[in-house]
Amino acid sequence: MYGKTLIAIFTGVNGIIVMPQIGKILDKINEDQIKKPEIKTKILILGLVFILCLIIETGYIKDTQEGIIRIYQTMTGE
């Protein structure tokens, strides 16, 4: 459970896609350029994209880790 939380925090998706979008939304809120219904819609869409990307990226990280373990076991003869 704890490891999955760390993956969610430190993924490239979080840093490249989600964080800038959150910043843009917060900036628009502070400048009163966006209305409440738009905020809910944008946050919902961003949340869905984030969850989808996390699912894909978690699977990718899991496959990568398993591949590394197989290579290590092959090299050490375990």
NORKA-V703264 format. One line per field, one symbol per residue. phi: phi as a letter, one per 20 degrees, with the letter a starting at -180 (. if undefined). A space follows every 50 residues. Layout:
phi: ???
This chain:
phi: .ffffffffdffffeedfffffffffffffelecegffffffffffffff fffffffffffffffffffffffffeme
